[in-house]
Every structure is written in structure tokens, then in C-alpha cells.
Amino acid sequence: MTQVDYQETRASRWMARNYDRIAATAERVITPVRAELLGPVTGRVLEVGAGTGENLAHYRSAAEVVAVEPSPAMRGRLHAKLDDSSSPVEVVDAVGDRLPFPDGSFDAVVCTLVLCMVPDLDGTLTEIRRVLKPGGRLVFFEHVRDEGVRGSIQDLLTPVMRRLLFGCHPNRRTLERMRSLGFELCISHYQVRPWPRPPASSPYFGGVATLREAKGAKS
């Protein structure tokens, strides 16, 4: 499926070429979190916003990984890392709020450092909920809006940071939106200082979310 409404820009191509180098320092801390979160994931797995493929080497138990990435430049880098994964990987051109898969297609969905950037957070989480099988899991590692003064600073900085960081929203209340859309969260990591803590990109949370059962559902 081709997402004709995704507009690749000079800036996004530059980001794809340089992302791994820019993120190298942060990855010294984030890589062990990726490994711990993704290593146990089993079954058919959907990764939303796979980027340049930083997660691929950490899938040790997945039967299959479907990696969704709308940027052609990012997909080029992603394809170059397919051999890093011990699981078979299919790369799909799609966006998070319009996933081209039937209901209940996946045992797990993975989101790492992407929900801050999707244009439609609620739409993306709703689609994730739709494509998860009953009992499926959303595995995530994301930065969210802070509390107090730091959160207010993030609110002020967000319009600028969205332009500088390719759509990143540092003040996203991602965990609250997950809960409001029916996910139960189990937080297993709290990374306060994965690198010097700028107001615009912390705190970081990682863990597993499962869907709440509807009231009155039979056990």
C-alpha cells in the first residue's frame, strides 16, 4: 500500500540519512531498554513507525515482524538492516492512523519514540487497538509531557520543537490518552536521564499496555 499523502521533504531525507548518527549517544542508554522490552515479544508483531530499524536486532522471539514506515528515505535505511533481525520482517508503506490490516491481525504492536510524532495520536491508538487480537499487547517506549513547571515549558516550546524535530510534540499526554482509549498500562521502565535532561524531551516511560475488557464481558 502506498500512502500518497505522505510528503517526503528535504528535511525528512536529511533526517533519515543522519538519524543513526544523531541518536548514537542516546542509544547507549535506550538500546538496553529496547532489548528488554522487545526480546520477549512473541507471535505476529506490528511495529508502527519503524524508522531506520533500530528495533530490528532486538526481536528474538517474534514469529513475524511487520514494520510500518511512511517515509521512503527511512524505509531505505530500514531495508538495509533487515538482516539484523532473527525474525522475518515485512516492510509496509503506511501511516499509524490508517493501518492497512484487518481487525485482530497482530499479537503485539510496538511503538518506540514514535507516538510523540504521529499527526493523529488518538487515531493511531485507535487503529492499534483495532488491529490487536484479544489479549494482545502494546509494547511502548515514549517520552511524554512532564508535570509542573517543566510541563508548562514543554507547552510553550512545542510549536517550535514541532518544526525543529520533524513533528515531535514534547507535551503529548500519551499515557493519559492510552488509558482513555481503553488500555491498561504496566510501566516497567522510567528513564529520567537517558541523556542530559532537556525540558522538551522527558520523562520517558516504557512498558506494556493491554486492552481493558468491556463491562459485562463474559470471562
DOVOFI-302000 format. One record per residue (C-alpha): residue number from 1; residue in three letters; chain; x, y, z. Coordinates in nm, 3 decimals. Layout:
<rs>
(NUM ala A (X Y Z))
...
</rs>
This chain:
<rs>
(1 met A (0.000 0.000 0.000))
(2 thr A (0.136 0.344 -0.090))
(3 gln A (0.049 0.643 0.123))
(4 val A (0.029 0.910 -0.147))
(5 asp A (-0.049 1.179 0.110))
(6 tyr A (0.289 1.142 0.283))
(7 gln A (0.510 1.427 0.166))
(8 glu A (0.882 1.348 0.177))
(9 thr A (1.080 1.669 0.223))
(10 arg A (1.443 1.768 0.204))
(11 ala A (1.443 1.786 0.583))
(12 ser A (1.299 1.436 0.624))
(13 arg A (1.553 1.294 0.381))
(14 trp A (1.830 1.465 0.577))
(15 met A (1.690 1.319 0.898))
(16 ala A (1.686 0.969 0.753))
(17 arg A (2.049 0.997 0.643))
(18 asn A (2.167 1.128 0.978))
(19 tyr A (1.929 0.978 1.235))
(20 asp A (2.150 0.689 1.345))
(21 arg A (2.450 0.917 1.394))
(22 ile A (2.247 1.181 1.582))
(23 ala A (2.089 0.919 1.809))
(24 ala A (2.408 0.725 1.880))
(25 thr A (2.473 0.883 2.221))
(26 ala A (2.115 0.834 2.339))
(27 glu A (2.112 0.476 2.212))
(28 arg A (2.379 0.380 2.465))
(29 val A (2.103 0.407 2.724))
(30 ile A (1.798 0.328 2.512))
(31 thr A (1.935 0.012 2.346))
(32 pro A (1.920 -0.200 2.666))
(33 val A (1.559 -0.086 2.716))
(34 arg A (1.473 -0.186 2.360))
(35 ala A (1.631 -0.526 2.415))
(36 glu A (1.447 -0.590 2.742))
(37 leu A (1.109 -0.479 2.609))
(38 leu A (1.124 -0.643 2.266))
(39 gly A (1.317 -0.962 2.332))
(40 pro A (1.019 -1.144 2.492))
(41 val A (0.762 -1.031 2.232))
(42 thr A (0.612 -1.331 2.052))
(43 gly A (0.371 -1.405 1.770))
(44 arg A (0.291 -1.173 1.481))
(45 val A (0.420 -0.825 1.564))
(46 leu A (0.339 -0.487 1.412))
(47 glu A (0.589 -0.206 1.460))
(48 val A (0.446 0.140 1.398))
(49 gly A (0.694 0.399 1.274))
(50 ala A (0.990 0.164 1.236))
(51 gly A (1.219 0.444 1.120))
(52 thr A (1.571 0.330 1.033))
(53 gly A (1.525 -0.008 1.202))
(54 glu A (1.676 0.046 1.547))
(55 asn A (1.446 -0.222 1.692))
(56 leu A (1.509 -0.499 1.442))
(57 ala A (1.805 -0.659 1.617))
(58 his A (1.608 -0.694 1.941))
(59 tyr A (1.327 -0.919 1.816))
(60 arg A (1.442 -1.258 1.943))
(61 ser A (1.112 -1.446 1.977))
(62 ala A (0.870 -1.291 1.724))
(63 ala A (0.727 -1.524 1.459))
(64 glu A (0.698 -1.232 1.216))
(65 val A (0.751 -0.855 1.226))
(66 val A (0.554 -0.617 1.004))
(67 ala A (0.737 -0.284 1.006))
(68 val A (0.524 0.017 0.907))
(69 glu A (0.711 0.328 0.793))
(70 pro A (0.567 0.604 0.568))
(71 ser A (0.895 0.780 0.481))
(72 pro A (1.067 0.644 0.167))
(73 ala A (1.404 0.769 0.292))
(74 met A (1.359 0.597 0.628))
(75 arg A (1.242 0.277 0.456))
(76 gly A (1.563 0.275 0.255))
(77 arg A (1.766 0.269 0.577))
(78 leu A (1.527 0.016 0.727))
(79 his A (1.567 -0.227 0.436))
(80 ala A (1.945 -0.216 0.485))
(81 lys A (1.902 -0.355 0.839))
(82 leu A (1.663 -0.641 0.771))
(83 asp A (1.940 -0.896 0.819))
(84 asp A (1.988 -0.769 1.176))
(85 ser A (1.663 -0.936 1.280))
(86 ser A (1.638 -1.303 1.369))
(87 ser A (1.265 -1.282 1.281))
(88 pro A (1.127 -1.244 0.926))
(89 val A (1.042 -0.880 0.856))
(90 glu A (0.796 -0.729 0.609))
(91 val A (0.822 -0.356 0.542))
(92 val A (0.495 -0.176 0.469))
(93 asp A (0.438 0.182 0.348))
(94 ala A (0.158 0.307 0.574))
(95 val A (0.075 0.556 0.848))
(96 gly A (-0.033 0.485 1.204))
(97 asp A (-0.384 0.623 1.186))
(98 arg A (-0.473 0.424 0.869))
(99 leu A (-0.325 0.079 0.911))
(100 pro A (-0.398 -0.146 0.610))
(101 phe A (-0.463 -0.462 0.813))
(102 pro A (-0.779 -0.648 0.919))
(103 asp A (-0.913 -0.633 1.272))
(104 gly A (-0.731 -0.857 1.519))
(105 ser A (-0.431 -0.918 1.295))
(106 phe A (-0.149 -0.894 1.549))
(107 asp A (-0.043 -1.046 1.879))
(108 ala A (0.157 -0.735 1.968))
(109 val A (0.212 -0.380 1.847))
(110 val A (0.539 -0.198 1.915))
(111 cys A (0.582 0.181 1.937))
(112 thr A (0.918 0.330 2.035))
(113 leu A (0.976 0.705 2.023))
(114 val A (0.708 0.750 1.758))
(115 leu A (0.381 0.843 1.933))
(116 cys A (0.523 1.190 2.001))
(117 met A (0.544 1.242 1.624))
(118 val A (0.229 1.094 1.471))
(119 pro A (-0.006 1.367 1.347))
(120 asp A (-0.313 1.198 1.500))
(121 leu A (-0.234 1.032 1.834))
(122 asp A (-0.589 0.922 1.913))
(123 gly A (-0.637 0.793 1.560))
(124 thr A (-0.315 0.593 1.580))
(125 leu A (-0.401 0.443 1.920))
(126 thr A (-0.750 0.358 1.795))
(127 glu A (-0.603 0.178 1.494))
(128 ile A (-0.358 -0.007 1.720))
(129 arg A (-0.649 -0.116 1.937))
(130 arg A (-0.837 -0.234 1.627))
(131 val A (-0.557 -0.450 1.483))
(132 leu A (-0.465 -0.615 1.814))
(133 lys A (-0.600 -0.963 1.879))
(134 pro A (-0.798 -1.017 2.201))
(135 gly A (-0.535 -1.040 2.473))
(136 gly A (-0.278 -0.865 2.252))
(137 arg A (-0.024 -0.620 2.388))
(138 leu A (0.100 -0.272 2.303))
(139 val A (0.472 -0.256 2.387))
(140 phe A (0.597 0.102 2.409))
(141 phe A (0.883 0.334 2.500))
(142 glu A (0.791 0.702 2.467))
(143 his A (0.862 1.044 2.611))
(144 val A (0.563 1.235 2.747))
(145 arg A (0.465 1.569 2.894))
(146 asp A (0.623 1.636 3.234))
(147 glu A (0.441 1.776 3.534))
(148 gly A (0.452 2.121 3.694))
(149 val A (0.676 2.394 3.556))
(150 arg A (0.859 2.160 3.320))
(151 gly A (0.529 2.063 3.160))
(152 ser A (0.437 2.429 3.114))
(153 ile A (0.774 2.489 2.948))
(154 gln A (0.707 2.200 2.713))
(155 asp A (0.370 2.353 2.622))
(156 leu A (0.547 2.675 2.526))
(157 leu A (0.822 2.501 2.332))
(158 thr A (0.603 2.259 2.138))
(159 pro A (0.520 2.484 1.838))
(160 val A (0.892 2.547 1.781))
(161 met A (1.004 2.190 1.855))
(162 arg A (0.749 2.050 1.610))
(163 arg A (0.928 2.240 1.335))
(164 leu A (1.282 2.165 1.453))
(165 leu A (1.224 1.798 1.536))
(166 phe A (1.015 1.687 1.236))
(167 gly A (0.675 1.693 1.405))
(168 cys A (0.773 1.591 1.760))
(169 his A (0.523 1.702 2.028))
(170 pro A (0.715 1.715 2.359))
(171 asn A (0.396 1.790 2.554))
(172 arg A (0.199 1.483 2.444))
(173 arg A (-0.005 1.327 2.726))
(174 thr A (0.043 0.986 2.568))
(175 leu A (-0.015 0.770 2.875))
(176 glu A (-0.337 0.951 2.958))
(177 arg A (-0.461 0.904 2.601))
(178 met A (-0.380 0.532 2.616))
(179 arg A (-0.583 0.494 2.933))
(180 ser A (-0.874 0.695 2.797))
(181 leu A (-0.888 0.472 2.488))
(182 gly A (-0.915 0.152 2.688))
(183 phe A (-0.558 0.042 2.759))
(184 glu A (-0.435 -0.086 3.096))
(185 leu A (-0.073 0.017 3.146))
(186 cys A (0.206 -0.174 3.316))
(187 ile A (0.502 0.063 3.342))
(188 ser A (0.826 -0.133 3.359))
(189 his A (1.082 0.139 3.291))
(190 tyr A (1.118 0.502 3.390))
(191 gln A (1.413 0.669 3.223))
(192 val A (1.462 1.009 3.387))
(193 arg A (1.801 1.091 3.236))
(194 pro A (1.880 0.885 2.928))
(195 trp A (2.097 1.184 2.838))
(196 pro A (2.118 1.536 2.986))
(197 arg A (1.753 1.610 3.054))
(198 pro A (1.628 1.894 2.835))
(199 pro A (1.278 2.019 2.921))
(200 ala A (1.149 1.930 2.576))
(201 ser A (1.207 1.554 2.580))
(202 ser A (1.139 1.389 2.913))
(203 pro A (1.028 1.197 3.111))
(204 tyr A (1.049 0.862 2.933))
(205 phe A (0.820 0.571 3.005))
(206 gly A (0.828 0.218 2.871))
(207 gly A (0.615 -0.085 2.935))
(208 val A (0.325 -0.296 2.814))
(209 ala A (-0.038 -0.197 2.768))
(210 thr A (-0.329 -0.438 2.732))
(211 leu A (-0.690 -0.367 2.645))
(212 arg A (-0.944 -0.347 2.927))
(213 glu A (-1.232 -0.589 2.898))
(214 ala A (-1.563 -0.427 2.821))
(215 lys A (-1.803 -0.413 3.113))
(216 gly A (-2.032 -0.711 3.116))
(217 ala A (-1.795 -0.922 2.902))
(218 lys A (-1.807 -1.291 2.982))
(219 ser A (-1.498 -1.442 3.137))
</rs>
